[in-house]
């Protein structure tokens, strides 16, 4: 019988955005790969990716006993009927609820449960209440987990301190992988990249600094604008790619700071490789990240990153692939931007280092190989079915 796996996320956009390559990879090797999320049967982009799709309504409050029981019953029914060898959970609420539901299954019925955290919701520097609550939730669920995969070093060290899961079952696999060839220099026609700059009204001699992020508090657009207001090189033009509830507020801040001539709002884009090809550097200054996808894609494109010393940003950039400055220091961020814009040769050198690091550490092929090995190990630990 072919091996089988169930991917579990809170919403199907996570499946579409992050997990399609993994499903396709294992299905190509003969696995049956199914999906469980809220709205999976209605999300057309994943129809061809998974063998079967199942819906579930997750509770936003895992402490609500009625919701918890309904979710518990639904998860167990799907898993028992599916007879899966591996259940691979991802987003925090779905991961907690699924592990809770499966914890008491008999050993011969219970699949191996793998949890990939795409960034714990607790992190260094967080407020005490949020840090305590999210850390407690993860510690409670750790004993219900067979393998816990972390994607950055801070989370890896935190997970190794959880009780109830052996430290050798806590793994570090850096992210979900980036398709380097999709972003590599030359993958985007130079005329296409030039068209992006014309569309956004970026002068030929401008230094195009791009941020790809949802307009949400965690991304700290206001901090970046504070830094931009201190940048002395007038050739720097900031391009903000994304949408979100804070966009009107950020537009007001741009006007307030007198930055209208230096900021472009590019909206949601499906041509990210072209945007990066048109850019001179990428920036990201978030409160927290797992392992920032936009950073990895920029590095694959040979673009250096100007970022803050934030978990999931500094992990990716390392010491040579860009500029990392203190998390709350807008003046230091401005100095780094000025340095990058004023020394194009150094910017290109760090961009080349970024590409090499992306290929060596974060390529999709490398990450798929790591999960291949993990899945083989998981199958070896699973009790044989009757």
Secondary structure, 3 states (H helix, E strand, C coil): CCCEEEEEEEEHHHHHHHHHHHHHHHHHCCCEEEEEEECHHHCHHHCCCCCCEEECCCCCCCCCHHHHHHHHHHHHHHHHHHCCCEEEECCHHHHHHHHHHHCCCCCCCCCEEEEEECCCCCCCCCCHHHHHHHHHHHHHHHCCCCEEEECCHHHHHHHCCCCCCCHHHEEECCCCCECHHHHCCCCCCHHHHHHHHHHCCCCCCCEEEEEECCCCHHHCHHHHHHHHCCCCCCCEEEEEECCCCCHHHHHHHHHHCCCHHHEEEEECCCCHHHHHHHCCEEEECCCCCCCCHHHHHHHHCCCEEEEECCCCCHHHHCCCCEEEECCCCHHHHHHHHHHHHHCHHHHHHHHHHHHHHHHHHCEHHHHHHHHHHHHHHHHHHCCCCC
